[in-house]
Amino acid sequence: MWEAEPMPRFAPDRLRILAGDAAFARGEAYHAAGAVSLLSAAGEEVVAIVRGGEDYRVRLRGGGSRIAGDCTCPAFDRDGWCKHLVAAALAANAAGEAVPDRRGAIRAHLLGLGAGVLADMLLDLAERDPALWRRLDLVASAAHAPAAEHAARLRETLRDTLRPRHHGDYAEAGGWAEEVLDTLAQIPALIAGGAAGEAKDLLETVLDELPAALEQRDDSDGGGMEILDRAAALHLEACRALRPDPLVLAAELFERAWDDDFGTFDRADATYVDLLGEAGLAEYRRLAEAAYDRLPPVGRSGADPKAADRRRLTEILDCFATREGDLDRRIALRRAALADAHAYLALARFCLEQGRPILARQVAEDGAWLFEDASATALVEFLAERLVAEGRREEAIAALWRGFERAPAFILFRALQGLAAPEAADRSLALLRARRAAMGKAYRWRLGALVQLELEILMATARLAEAWEVTRACEIDDGLLLRLAHASEGPLPGEAARAYRAVIERQIGLTDRRGYEEACRLLGRLAALEPAAEHAAYVAALRARYRAKRSLVPMLDRHLAERTGQ
């Protein structure tokens, strides 16, 4: 009599959906290679070890299409379902009912051994595993040791964990961060137990040593920032319990805010405001002002060797000025940091936002005169807008022309057009062509920028025939050529068709699938520009010429079939 084949424990189709095709295929390979050791199966739970770059523990739950699981590999933390889960599930399917409940048997055995034997076994394991030893040591210390002694144990553990003996790779980072966070989780009890001072010292150890520790770790998943945020929150909690002297606290917080590359204490004056009080805030500000006054001025060249310190101190002092409503001070802080055209533009915009439009225009004028390269383009545009707003249209046009002549840019041309300057296109093109002729071909990249801008202006003013003349005289990139071709499909279809054919040939010459797909896309645009018979002949010629490209030929056939309806 025929018997139905038993259903697998875990539905393969569901596994494929959960893991994705790539991870499922790799999981199949791991299973086929015998990389799975099934440890235990009890009810709806399966536990296994999968051997990869290292051994990973896998736990699967459920059955059929209802499947959940976890794995100790980095890919599971990052992406969820991984190849190890797939491999373990397929191995469980293959084993059927043959996997014993080893976990249950071991547990039953251990329960009968007695507490003393279990304690000795656990200690023996811990002596071989430093992380487990530290964890057990801290648990015992928290339960029985005086607060000061427990704090010393925590400090020793944190220092040992934060000072790696080798560079930690991505696979180790998650476990390392988890161990540090587990240790930090014991600090609230220390604070509540009357040892806030010891807790504060511990947290300052973490905050001081973590940056160096992160230099030795691949912290791609951000575990280090989680540690920093948690340590900072606990530091505030410890300070609230301890209530340190406001002047001493102000000095400590200022030093951290000024010397913190991670920004953890950037707004310490606001975060700790209830602890600092008026006296602490005044001291915090005094320290910031004194440090700011010691900074050397920004050089005439814009070089600022103390740029990072200036930025942090400016942010601190700007917060005080904001709370006091001192706009002049806020402007002065920004003016002192003017190092380039971008800084001038930022200050000009700030002045405008704060209701100082005349000052905004004056700052923009100063910057536009100082900087003559492309970095000042946006600043020149802003200056023109402010001059127009003041009713000084002719001065705005003059400023735009001055900026365009120094560093030609399309946005300046557009601004000139917007001011109805009738000679904008002709004058801009004449300037670009004169420079192109004078430059020759000695400076290829600068020449390319001039040609591109010339074509942008010609396309913007619908002077397409002139644009095509430029393409015949100068080398341009395919992206710009295709934009010109697209704009010319209606008025100059022959030019557009020639451009499409040239780019199609170059895309096929890339000899990769992406190039073939782009070539076929352009064939679609080309088909709309030429008679069907002519287009079919061109595609047939491509097919014959590139018949050795096995990936391309079917694509060309599909394209032609779509056009002919066959």
C-alpha positions in Angstrom: 0.0 0.0 0.0 1.3 3.4 -0.9 2.3 5.6 2.1 2.4 9.4 2.0 5.8 10.9 2.4 6.1 12.7 5.8 6.0 16.4 5.8 9.3 18.1 6.6 9.6 19.7 10.1 10.3 23.1 8.5 8.7 24.1 5.1 11.6 24.7 2.6 9.5 27.2 0.6 9.0 29.3 3.8 12.7 29.1 4.6 13.5 30.4 1.1 11.1 33.4 1.6 12.6 34.2 5.1 16.2 33.9 4.1 16.1 35.0 0.4 17.5 33.1 -2.5 21.2 33.8 -1.9 21.2 32.9 1.8 19.0 29.8 1.1 21.4 28.5 -1.5 24.4 29.0 0.8 22.4 27.2 3.6 21.8 24.3 1.3 25.5 24.1 0.5 26.4 24.1 4.3 23.9 21.3 4.9 25.2 19.3 2.0 28.8 19.7 3.2 27.8 18.3 6.6 28.5 21.5 8.5 25.5 21.0 10.9 25.6 19.2 14.2 22.1 18.8 15.6 22.4 19.0 19.4 18.8 18.6 20.5 15.2 18.6 19.4 12.3 18.8 21.9 8.8 19.7 21.0 9.0 22.6 18.5 12.6 23.6 19.4 15.7 22.5 17.6 19.2 23.5 18.7 22.3 23.0 16.5 25.9 24.1 15.9 26.8 25.2 12.4 30.4 25.3 11.4 31.4 28.3 9.3 34.3 30.8 9.8 33.7 29.7 13.4 31.1 27.7 15.2 27.6 29.3 15.5 24.8 28.2 17.8 21.4 28.1 16.0 18.0 27.8 17.7 14.9 27.1 15.6 11.3 27.2 16.9 7.9 26.3 15.4 7.2 24.0 12.5 5.8 23.9 9.0 5.4 27.4 7.7 5.5 28.9 11.2 9.2 29.3 11.8 11.3 31.5 14.1 14.9 31.3 15.1 18.1 33.0 16.1 21.8 32.5 15.4 24.9 33.8 17.1 26.5 34.9 13.8 27.0 38.6 12.8 24.8 38.2 9.7 21.8 37.4 11.9 22.3 40.6 14.0 22.6 42.6 10.8 20.1 41.0 8.4 17.9 38.6 10.3 17.6 35.2 8.7 21.0 33.7 7.7 22.4 30.7 5.9 23.2 29.0 9.3 19.5 28.9 10.2 18.6 27.5 6.7 21.3 24.8 7.0 20.1 23.8 10.5 16.5 23.6 9.4 17.3 21.5 6.4 19.4 19.2 8.6 16.5 18.8 11.0 14.2 18.0 8.0 16.6 15.3 6.9 17.0 13.8 10.4 13.3 13.6 10.9 12.5 12.0 14.3 16.1 10.7 14.8 17.3 13.8 16.8 17.2 13.0 20.5 16.3 15.6 23.2 19.9 15.8 24.4 19.2 19.2 26.0 16.4 17.8 28.1 18.5 14.8 29.1 21.5 17.0 30.1 19.2 19.2 32.2 17.7 16.3 34.0 21.2 15.0 34.8 22.4 18.3 36.0 19.4 18.8 38.3 20.4 15.6 40.1 24.0 16.5 40.7 23.5 19.0 43.5 24.4 22.7 43.9 28.1 22.0 44.9 28.9 19.9 41.9 27.2 22.3 39.5 29.1 25.3 41.1 32.4 23.5 40.6 31.5 22.7 37.0 30.6 26.3 36.3 33.7 27.6 37.9 35.8 25.2 35.9 34.3 26.5 32.7 34.6 30.1 33.8 38.4 29.7 34.4 38.7 28.9 30.7 36.4 31.7 29.6 37.4 35.2 30.8 34.1 36.8 29.9 32.1 34.2 31.8 34.5 34.6 34.8 34.0 38.4 34.8 30.2 38.0 34.6 30.1 35.5 37.5 32.5 37.6 39.6 30.3 40.7 39.2 27.2 38.8 40.1 28.8 37.5 43.3 30.3 40.9 44.1 26.9 42.7 43.6 25.2 40.2 46.0 27.8 40.1 48.8 30.6 42.7 48.6 30.4 46.2 50.1 29.6 49.0 47.6 33.2 50.3 47.4 34.6 46.8 46.8 31.9 46.1 44.2 32.7 49.4 42.5 36.4 48.4 42.4 35.4 45.1 40.7 33.3 46.9 38.2 36.2 49.3 37.4 38.6 46.4 36.9 36.1 44.6 34.6 35.4 47.7 32.6 39.1 48.5 32.1 39.9 45.0 31.2 37.0 45.0 28.6 37.8 48.4 27.2 41.5 47.7 26.7 41.6 45.1 24.0 44.7 43.0 23.5 44.3 43.0 19.7 42.3 44.7 17.0 38.7 43.4 17.2 37.0 42.7 13.9 33.3 43.0 13.0 32.4 39.5 14.3 33.7 40.3 17.8 32.2 43.8 18.1 28.7 42.8 19.0 29.8 40.6 21.9 32.2 43.2 23.2 29.6 45.9 23.3 27.1 43.6 24.9 29.6 42.8 27.7 30.3 46.5 28.4 26.6 47.2 28.4 25.9 44.3 30.8 28.6 45.8 33.2 27.0 49.2 32.9 23.6 47.7 33.8 24.9 47.2 37.3 25.7 50.8 38.0 22.1 52.0 38.7 22.0 49.6 41.7 25.4 51.1 42.8 23.9 54.6 42.6 20.7 53.6 44.5 22.9 51.9 47.1 24.5 55.2 48.2 27.7 54.8 46.1 27.0 57.6 43.6 30.5 58.9 43.9 32.0 55.6 43.0 29.5 55.2 40.1 30.5 58.6 38.8 34.2 57.7 38.8 33.4 54.5 37.0 31.5 56.2 34.3 34.2 58.7 33.8 36.6 55.8 33.3 34.3 54.5 30.5 33.9 58.0 28.9 37.7 58.5 29.0 38.8 55.2 27.7 36.1 54.3 25.2 37.4 56.5 22.3 40.7 54.7 22.4 38.9 51.3 22.6 36.8 52.1 19.6 40.0 52.7 17.5 40.7 49.0 18.0 37.2 47.9 17.1 35.1 47.5 13.9 32.1 49.4 15.3 30.0 49.3 12.1 26.8 48.5 14.0 27.2 51.4 16.4 27.6 49.5 19.6 30.2 52.0 20.8 27.8 54.9 20.4 25.2 52.9 22.4 27.8 52.5 25.2 28.6 56.3 25.1 24.9 57.3 25.2 24.2 54.8 28.1 27.3 56.0 30.1 26.4 59.6 29.6 22.8 59.0 30.8 24.1 57.2 33.9 26.7 60.0 34.5 23.8 62.4 34.7 21.9 60.1 37.0 25.0 59.7 39.3 25.5 63.5 39.4 21.8 64.0 40.4 22.3 61.6 43.3 25.7 63.0 44.3 24.9 66.8 43.8 28.6 67.8 43.2 29.8 71.3 43.7 28.4 73.4 40.8 31.8 75.1 40.1 33.7 71.8 40.0 31.0 70.1 37.9 31.1 73.1 35.5 34.8 72.6 35.0 34.4 68.9 34.4 31.6 69.3 32.0 33.3 72.0 30.0 36.5 69.9 29.7 34.4 67.0 28.3 32.4 69.3 25.9 35.6 70.8 24.5 37.6 67.6 24.2 34.8 65.2 23.0 35.1 64.1 19.4 31.8 62.2 19.6 29.6 65.2 20.7 28.3 63.3 23.8 28.6 66.4 26.0 28.0 69.1 23.3 24.9 70.5 25.2 26.1 69.7 28.7 25.2 73.2 29.9 21.5 72.5 29.0 21.5 68.8 30.1 22.9 69.6 33.5 21.3 73.0 34.0 19.4 71.9 37.2 22.7 70.8 38.8 24.8 73.7 37.6 22.5 76.5 38.7 23.3 80.1 38.1 26.8 79.8 39.6 27.7 76.7 37.6 26.4 78.1 34.4 28.4 81.3 34.9 31.5 79.3 35.5 30.9 77.1 32.5 30.5 80.3 30.4 33.6 81.9 31.9 35.7 78.9 31.0 34.4 78.9 27.4 35.0 82.6 27.0 38.5 82.2 28.3 39.3 79.3 26.0 37.7 81.2 23.1 39.8 84.3 23.8 43.0 82.2 23.6 42.3 81.0 20.1 44.4 82.6 17.4 42.5 84.6 14.8 41.6 83.0 11.4 44.4 83.7 9.0 44.0 86.0 5.9 44.2 82.9 3.8 41.3 81.3 5.6 43.5 78.7 7.3 42.4 77.9 10.8 44.6 75.4 12.7 42.1 75.5 15.6 39.0 75.0 13.5 37.6 72.1 15.6 38.2 74.0 18.9 36.7 77.1 17.4 33.6 75.2 16.2 32.9 73.7 19.7 33.5 76.9 21.6 31.4 78.8 19.2 28.5 76.4 19.6 28.8 76.7 23.4 28.9 80.5 23.4 26.2 80.7 20.8 23.8 78.8 23.1 24.4 81.3 25.9 23.9 84.2 23.5 20.7 82.6 22.2 19.3 82.2 25.7 20.1 85.9 26.4 18.7 87.1 23.0 22.1 88.7 22.2 22.0 88.7 18.4 25.0 90.9 18.0 27.1 88.4 19.9 25.8 85.5 17.8 26.8 87.4 14.6 30.2 88.4 16.1 30.9 84.7 16.8 30.2 83.7 13.3 32.1 86.6 11.8 35.2 85.6 13.8 35.1 82.2 12.1 34.9 83.5 8.5 37.4 81.3 6.6 35.9 80.7 3.2 33.1 81.7 0.8 30.8 79.0 2.4 31.2 80.6 5.8 30.4 84.1 4.4 27.2 82.7 2.8 26.2 80.9 6.0 26.6 84.2 8.0 24.7 86.2 5.3 21.8 83.8 5.4 21.9 83.8 9.2 21.6 87.6 9.2 18.7 87.5 6.8 16.9 84.9 8.9 17.4 87.0 12.0 15.9 90.1 10.4 19.1 91.9 9.4 18.7 92.1 5.6 21.1 95.0 5.0 23.8 93.3 7.1 23.2 90.1 5.1 23.8 92.0 1.8 27.0 93.6 3.2 28.4 90.3 4.3 27.7 88.8 0.9 29.4 91.8 -0.8 32.5 91.3 1.4 32.7 87.6 0.6 32.0 88.0 -3.1 34.9 90.5 -3.4 37.3 88.3 -1.4 36.7 85.0 -3.2 37.0 84.7 -7.0 36.7 81.0 -7.6 33.8 78.7 -8.0 33.3 78.4 -4.2 31.7 81.9 -4.3 29.0 81.0 -6.9 26.2 80.6 -4.4 27.4 83.6 -2.5 27.2 85.8 -5.7 23.7 84.5 -6.4 22.6 85.4 -2.9 24.1 88.8 -3.2 22.2 89.4 -6.5 18.9 88.4 -4.8 19.5 90.8 -1.9 20.3 93.7 -4.3 17.1 93.0 -6.3 15.2 93.0 -3.0 16.6 96.5 -2.3 15.5 97.6 -5.8 19.1 97.7 -7.2 18.5 95.6 -10.3 21.4 97.0 -12.3 23.9 96.4 -9.5 22.6 92.9 -9.2 23.2 92.3 -12.9 26.7 93.8 -12.6 27.5 91.5 -9.6 26.3 88.4 -11.5 28.4 89.3 -14.6 31.4 89.9 -12.4 30.9 86.5 -10.8 30.3 84.7 -14.1 33.5 86.2 -15.6 35.5 85.0 -12.6 34.0 81.5 -12.4 31.4 80.8 -15.1 28.5 78.8 -13.7 25.0 77.8 -15.0 23.2 79.1 -12.0 24.7 82.6 -12.5 23.5 82.4 -16.2 20.0 81.5 -15.0 20.0 84.3 -12.6 21.0 86.7 -15.4 18.2 85.3 -17.5 15.8 85.8 -14.7 16.6 89.5 -14.5 15.7 89.8 -18.2 19.2 90.7 -19.2 18.7 90.5 -23.0 22.4 89.9 -23.8 22.7 87.1 -21.2 23.0 84.1 -23.7 25.1 85.9 -26.3 27.5 87.5 -23.9 27.9 84.2 -21.9 28.5 82.1 -25.0 31.0 84.6 -26.4 33.0 84.6 -23.1 33.0 80.8 -23.0 34.0 80.4 -26.6 36.8 83.0 -26.3 38.2 81.1 -23.3 37.9 77.8 -25.1 39.8 79.1 -28.1 42.5 80.6 -25.9 42.9 77.4 -23.8 43.3 75.0 -26.7 43.6 71.4 -25.5 46.3 71.8 -22.9 43.9 71.8 -20.0 41.5 69.0 -20.9 39.4 68.9 -17.7 39.0 72.7 -17.6 38.1 72.7 -21.3 35.5 70.0 -20.7 33.9 72.1 -18.0 33.6 75.1 -20.4 32.2 72.9 -23.2 29.6 71.4 -20.8 28.5 74.9 -19.6 28.3 76.1 -23.2 26.0 73.2 -24.1 23.9 73.7 -21.0 23.3 77.3 -22.1 22.5 76.3 -25.7 20.0 73.7 -24.6 18.4 76.1 -22.1 17.9 78.6 -24.9 16.8 76.0 -27.5 19.8 76.7 -29.7 20.1 73.1 -30.5 21.7 73.4 -34.0 24.6 75.4 -32.4 24.9 72.7 -29.7 25.3 70.0 -32.3 28.1 72.0 -33.9 29.9 72.1 -30.6 29.6 68.3 -30.2 31.3 67.9 -33.6 34.2 70.2 -32.6 34.7 69.0 -29.0 34.6 65.8 -27.0 31.7 65.5 -24.6 30.6 62.7 -22.2 27.7 60.4 -23.1 25.5 61.6 -20.4 25.4 65.2 -21.8 25.2 63.9 -25.3 22.1 61.8 -24.5 20.5 64.8 -22.8 21.0 66.8 -26.0 19.7 63.9 -28.1 16.6 63.7 -26.0 16.0 67.5 -26.3 16.5 67.2 -30.1 14.1 64.3 -30.9 11.4 66.6 -32.1 13.3 69.5 -33.8 16.4 67.6 -35.0 15.6 63.9 -35.1 18.5 63.1 -37.4 21.0 64.5 -35.0 19.4 62.6 -32.1 19.4 59.3 -34.0 23.1 59.7 -34.8 23.9 60.3 -31.2 21.8 57.3 -30.0 23.6 55.0 -32.5 27.0 56.2 -31.3 26.2 55.7 -27.6 24.6 52.3 -28.4 27.9 51.1 -29.9 29.8 52.3 -26.9 27.5 50.7 -24.4 27.7 47.3 -26.3 31.5 47.8 -26.1 31.4 47.7 -22.3 30.7 43.9 -22.7 28.5 43.6 -19.5 24.8 43.1 -19.0 24.2 46.6 -17.7 25.7 48.1 -20.9 23.6 45.7 -23.1 20.5 46.8 -21.2 21.3 50.5 -21.7 21.9 49.8 -25.4 18.5 48.2 -25.8 16.8 51.1 -23.9 18.4 53.5 -26.3 17.3 51.3 -29.2 13.7 51.9 -28.0 14.2 55.7 -28.3 15.9 55.3 -31.7 13.0 53.2 -33.0 10.7 56.2 -32.7 13.0 58.4 -34.8 13.5 56.2 -38.0 11.3 54.1 -40.3 10.6 50.6 -39.1 12.4 48.9 -41.9 15.5 51.0 -41.4 15.5 50.3 -37.7 15.0 46.6 -38.2 18.0 46.6 -40.6 20.1 48.4 -38.1 19.2 45.9 -35.3 19.9 43.0 -37.7 23.3 44.5 -38.5 24.1 44.8 -34.7 23.0 41.2 -34.2 25.3 40.0 -37.0 28.2 42.1 -35.9 28.0 41.0 -32.2 26.7 37.5 -32.7 29.5 36.2 -30.4 28.0 38.1 -27.4 25.6 35.5 -26.2 23.9 37.7 -23.6 23.3 40.5 -26.1 21.7 38.6 -29.0 18.5 37.5 -27.1 18.0 41.1 -25.9 18.2 42.4 -29.5 15.8 39.7 -30.6 13.3 40.6 -27.9 13.6 44.3 -28.8 12.9 43.6 -32.4 10.0 41.3 -31.6 8.4 44.1 -29.5 8.7 46.5 -32.4 7.3 44.1 -35.0 4.7 42.5 -32.8 6.1 39.0 -33.6 
